[in-house]
Amino acid sequence: MIKMNELISIIVPIYNVEKYVEKCINSITRQTYKNLEIILVNDGATDNSKLICETLAKKDKRIQLINKENGGLSDARNVGIDNANGKYISFIDSDDYVEENYVELLYNTMKQYDADMSIASHKVIYEKNIIDKSTGKKFCDRPKQILEMLLYDDGIDTSAWGKLYKSKLFKDIQFPKGRLFEDSATTYKLIDKSEKIAVYSKPVYNYIIRNNSISNEKFSEKKLDLITSTKEMTEYIKIKYPELTKACNRRLMYAYLSTLTQLAKSKVKNKKIQKELMGYICKNRSEVLKDKNTPKRDRIGLISTIFGFHCFKYIWKIYSIFTGRSNKSKVENN
């Protein structure tokens, strides 16, 4: 039986989440794995988030609250890492919550395989639908194989949360400050730095999508950060693992399709970016469609672009309604 006595640091960036943060923190304090250091990083919240965190910190001595000026999600995570004393680190977003065995499952999985990193799975919780992303599989593998799974979205994703890391992995790795989709710029580095990665695909993390009515918002060019981060990732992997080139091409195409989806949600047009995105997709579409490992969702999106942006937008709308994903967005830490 594995003795659960090593200190684990849980890092939770906080920014204007007064409606959700108490549930998140309570789900951490109730963990079956008790030897935790819970680091709450208040990233300049302007609502009652700080007060709620202070109240909860008085009830549990494991909670440490760090207050700082707003610098974004990456900066808050980096501050948490710099203040962590645990041998292991895990991240939880402040508007999500975890099952009581979240830490125990990740820790035991890591120990069982003597790995440097462990990965669990999650549920995506929409207002009218829940998608369980778990497969139930349990295994351990080397970075190349895990990266290939990530590139094809085969049970592995780029999210920082839902994972447990040996703290030493962050010695020379940080989240990029000021960039959205910071996980895409970071997680692959942590995977490749590990000797072994253990996976137990159980849904112990609950990723919450709120109804923000973002369809009326103007498309933000910051959404292009996903493409920037994905290009960095795929260029790195192509150089080190050239046999994963096809998988890299699929992942980069996904970044373009995802960004085009964000543009399709907006009622405010941006013809310049639309042309750039469609130009890349049309130029590289056939190559990705020939890859037998390209996910079905991507295939549908790519085929719809053959008939133009408006067809893609219509197909996306039908798909989002059918899957219960319409007009939803994640709470951002700005």
N, C-alpha and C positions, 0 to 999 in steps of 0.2 A: 504493500500500500504506500502511495506517495505521501510524504509528509508535507503539508501545506504551511510552511513557516517562513518562506522567503518573502521579503518586502516587495510589493508590486505597486507602482505608481500609476494612478488613473488620472489622466489629464482631461479637463473639461473646460474648453473656452466658453466664456459667457458674454453674450451681447444681446440685450433687449429681448429676453425670452421669459418675461415674468409669468406668462401663462403656462409655461411648460417646464421650467427649470426645477421646481420642487419635485415633480414626479421623476425627473431624470436622476436627481441626486439621491432621492429615497431608494431608487432601484439599485444604486451603487452601495449605499450603506447597508442594504439588506443582503448583500452577497454572501454565499455560503463560504467563500474564501475570505477570511477576516483580516489578514495582515495586509492592510491596504493603506496607502498614502493617497488621499483624494485631493488633488490640486485643482482648485477652481480659479481660473484666470479671468477676472473681470476686465474685459477689453473696452473700458470706457462706456459701459451701458448707461443709457439716459432714462431708463424706466426703473421699476422697483426690483430689478434682478439682484443688485448688490445687497439690498436690505434682506431679501429672501435668503441669499447665501450666508449673510452674517448670522441670521437667526438659526439656520441649520448647522452652521459651524459651532455654535454654542452647545448644540446637542450631541455632537460627535467630535471627539478630539482628533480623529483621523483626518478631518477636513482642514485644509489650509487655503485661505483666500488671498489671492494676489491681485491687487488693484493696479491698473496701468492705463495710460492713454490709449485711445483707439488706434489700432494698427492693423486690424484685420485678422482673419482666422489663422493664417500662417504665422504671423507674429505672436499671437497668443499661444499657439502650440509650441513655438520655439522657446518662449519664456517658461512654459510649463516644463519642457525638457531640461532647461538650464537649472531649474529648481528641484528636479526629481532626484530622490535618494534611493529609489528602488532598483533592484537588480533587473527588473522588467518594467516595461511601459506599455500602457494601452490607452487609446483615445476613445472618448465618447462625446458625441455632439449634444449640446445642452437642450435641444428640443426633441431628442430621442430618449429611449429608455431601454434597459437590458433585463434579461431574465435573471433570476437569482443565481443560476449556475454559470453565468457568463464567464467570469474570471476563472472559476474552477475548471471548466471545460477546456479553456484555452491553455491554462497552466498544466493540467494533467496530460493534455495532448502533446505539448512541447516536451515535457519530461519523459513521456513514454518513448518518444523517438529521438531524444537527446538533440533536439533541433534548436536553431537560433531564433526561429519565428514560428508562430502558429496562427492558423486562419480558421475562423468559424464561418457560419453563414447567417442570413438575416431574413426578416420579413419586411416587405415594402408595404406600409399601411396607408392606403388612400382613404378618403372620406367614405367611399362606398364599395371599396374592394380591398382585399388583402392578397398579396402575391408572395408565396413562400419560395424563396430562391434556393433552398437547401436541396441536396441530393442524397444525404445520408452517408456519403462515402467518407472513409477514413483511411488516410495514407500519408506517406512521407516521400518527398522527392527533392531533386536538385534544382537549382535556380533556373536552368534552361527549360526544363519541363514545366515548371510553374509559370514562367514567363510566357510560354507558348499557350498555356491555358488562359492566362490573362488576356493575351492578344486576341484570342477567339471568344472571349467572354464565356469560357467553359467552366463555370463554377468558381472562378477567381476574378475579383474586381480590383480596381485601383484605390478603393476607399482606405483611408488611414484607420478608421474605426473597424471593429469586428476582428481585430488582430492583436496579438501579443508579441512584443519584440524584446530581445535582450537589449538593455540600455546601451551597451557598447556599440550597437549598430549606428547610433546617432552621433558618434564621435566626430565625424566629418560630413554629416548629412543634415541639412535643415530644410524646412518648408520655405518656398520662395515668397518673400514678403510682397504684398500688393497685387498678387495674381489670383484670379479665380481658378478653380479646378486644380488647386495646389497638390492634391493627392496624385494626380496623373504625372506630376513632375517629380514625385518623391518615392512613391511606393515601389516602383520597379528597381530603384537604387537599393532599397532595403532588402528586397528579395535577392538581388544579385550579389549583395554583400554577405548574405547568409550561406553557410555551407549546406544546411538542410532546412527545409520548410515543411512543417507538419500541418496537415489539413484534416479537420473534422467538420463536415458540412452539416451542422445542426443549427437551426434558426434561433440563436440565443440573443440576437441584436434586433431591435425593432426600429426601423428607419421610417420616420413619419413624414408624410407629404401633406402639407396644409393647402386649403383652398384660398389662394391669394388673388384670384381674378386677374392674373397677370396678362391676359390676352389684350388688355387695353393699354399696356405699357409699351413704350418705345423700345425697339431692339437696342440693347447696349452692346457697343463694340467690345466691351470687356468679355463678352461671351466667346470672342475669338481666342481667348486665352486657352481654351480647350485644345484648339488646333496647335497653338504654340507649344504647349506642354507635350502633346502627343507626338509632334514632330521631334522634339528633343528625345523622347523615350524611344521612338522607333529608329531614329538615326543611331542612337547608342547601341541598341540591340542588334541592328543590322551589321554594325562593325564587329561586335563581339561574337555574335551568333548568325553568320550569313545564311545559314540554313533556315532561319526563321523569317526570311525576307517576305515571303508570301503572307505570313501571319501579320507582319508589321504593316504591309500594305492594306490588309483588311482593317486593322485597328485605326489607321489614319483615315481611311474612308469612313469608318464609324464616326470619327470626330467631325468630319465635314457634314455627314448626314444629321448628326445630333445638333450641330450649330444651325443647319438649315431648318430643322424642326423649331428651334427657338425663334428663328426669323418668321416662320410660318405662323407661330402663335400671335405675333404682334400685328395689330391693326395698322400700325404706322409703317409704311413701306421704306425699304432701303435698297434701291435698285442696284447701287454699286456693289454692295456686299453680296446681294442675291446673284449678281452676274459672276462674281469671283467664285462663290461657292459652287454654283451650277457648272461653271467652266471646269473646275477640278473634277467634279463628279462625272461629268460627261466624258472627259478625257481618260479617266482611269476606271470607269464603270465596268467595262467588259472584262478586264483583267481580274477584278475582285469577284465578279459573277462566275468566272471559270473555276474559282477556288471552291472545292467541294465542302470545305470546312466553314465557309461563310454562313453565319446564322440566317435562319429563315426570315427573321424580322428585317435584317439588312437587305436581303434579296427583294423583299416586297418594296422597300423604300427605293432601292436602286432602279427596279423595273418601272416604278411609277414616275421616276424622273425622266424616263425616255419620252414621256408625253408632256414634259415641261413642269415648271415650278407650281403652277396652279393645280395640276393633277396630283403632284406630290402633296400639296397642302390639303387637298380634299381627302386623299387616302389617309393621311396622318389624322385628320379630324375623325374619320370613321373609325380608325384603329383605336384612337384615344377614348372615344365614347364606348366602343365595344369592350375595352379592357378596364374601363372605369378610371381613366387617367386624365380626363379632360379638365382644363383650367386649373391645374395644380402646380405648385412649386414649393421647393424647399425653402425654409427660413434661412436667409443668408446672414453671415457674420460680416458686416461691412466695416 
